Amino acid sequence: MTLEEKIKLITSYHNKETVERLYEYDGIEMWQPVGLDAWDFETGQYRVKPNSTPKFKAGDVLVCKTAENMINPSLFLVKNVSNDEYVLENSTITDRGTIESMFVS
């Protein structure tokens, strides 16, 4: 990141915008909100959380992209949607970015 990008990120955090850091859990990348004012720009990847309309809505039925062409893929009902997460029936994944990148309706 350039110095200007770092300043913009920390200023956004100071202005109470949600700043996220990219973490990897069991091979799945997830953006998580920064909880402490501690920055590691050498190894961490940060962003200001994007504000956009959710890709899916409550009641949609999703399938994992990797299982899209299978005969009997697992289906996941979207039970609830908020700005930063989805609640899916039969799934522990809730991160909005992860779900929107891994699933199709």
Summary of the structure (lengths in Angstrom):
residues: 105
radius of gyration: 16.1
end to end distance: 34.9
largest distance: 50.6
contacts: 231
relative contact order: 0.17
helix: 21%
strand: 32%
